[in-house]
Amino acid sequence: MAAGNLPVSPLAVPLPEMPPVPGARLATGMAEIRYRAREDVTLMAFPQGTTVAGVFTRNRCPGAPVDWCRAALAKGGGRARGLVVTAGNSNVFTGRAGRETCEATARVMAELLGCRPREVFLASTGVIGERLPTEKLTGALPGLMPSLSEANWHAAARAIMTTDTFPKAATRTARIGEATVTINGIAKGSGMIAPDMATMLCFVATDARLPAAVQQRLLKRGVDRSFNRITVDSDTSTSDTVLLFATGAARHPRVPAAGGPILRDFARALDDLLLDLALQVVRDGEGAQKLVRIDVTGAVTARSAHRIAMAIANSPLVKTAIAGGDANWGRIVMAVGKAGEPADRDRLSVAVGGVWMAREGGVIPGYDETPVVEHMRGREIEITVDIGLGRGSATVWTCDLTHGYIDINGSYRS
């Protein structure tokens, strides 16, 4: 099902104005890999000296582009000159043919950019198990080079979509010393969204000048605080990829090999941008009508709190109750108990929309469901659970589960 065939999510947010990132040029075009009459290929080109960091899916059956990127990071010394992204075919579970497609794509792009194939990064999203038509892709690349521009961020956000109903982008600025740097990012994702990356593609570029090792640490931390705290349907994709490119075009003081305080504001801005994009993915969850925030406090550790929060967020019974506007706190208690983490029924407290419903093993005397029901009718739902055992806390985000999810995924290959 191509992007554009679905009604726009009621939780959609508009595209922001995207300033250029000096050194990062983008182009989009049509290769008709799966879709017809829409752009499905995105290119990014970077100057010499650009550094790159990446975080990828933990799915044990990754796609060929994920394997390629991992190897490129390991062997390329954290250097990048180009990126090729395709939508409609994920190049997953395609065996030798998938590897050959990656090699051919990187080789052609490297020739066009005048660099090594290992300096070209690849990502694909779409149907699993179908061979990607290599000749269509590589044949389209030369014709896109003349349109490379620092102004094509909006077009790129649209070209990477699959079942997304709206394009996702974010921009931030940060200070490094006395200099201001820009950070731009685009993402795609709507279904097959779960932690261990969240099912999506995300590409971020900045004009900061960063050591590759520092860049990798910043990205990993930012992903753990954003994409690894969202879920739509508990399914972890084979293609999850987040890449951060730093062109080094900005003039700011040298960043030490260890990073340090000079990057405090940059790290803040990067974390904020990644969370913005992650929440846009949840807002576009397949069939979603409501955005749900789940706060867990009082767990024995932060890790335990995160696992409990994800158990609530991934529960079909909780998510369908939210879809129906049913203030059923019993389902939340059930999800806490199934998480496998320390919990005591008689110390547990549950609130929805800021109204405490249950405490110490039962409903609060005199509990009035009226304000909770009203909250459940809204587009943004808040659930709070206090475990009552410690100081561990975590926040995750999900969406409701509606008939729309079945409709979209039941006809995905049609």
PyMOL commands that set and color helices and strands:
alter all, ss='L'
color gray80, all
select helices_A, chain A and resi 64-75+95-113+117-119+134-147+153-159+212-224+227-229+261-283+302-313+316-323+329-338+345-347+370-376+403-410
alter helices_A, ss='H'
color red, helices_A
select strands_A, chain A and resi 25-29+41-45+51-56+82-89+120-127+168-176+179-188+201-206+241-246+291-299+349-352+355-359+362-363+380-386+392-399
alter strands_A, ss='S'
color yellow, strands_A
deselect
rebuild
show_as cartoon
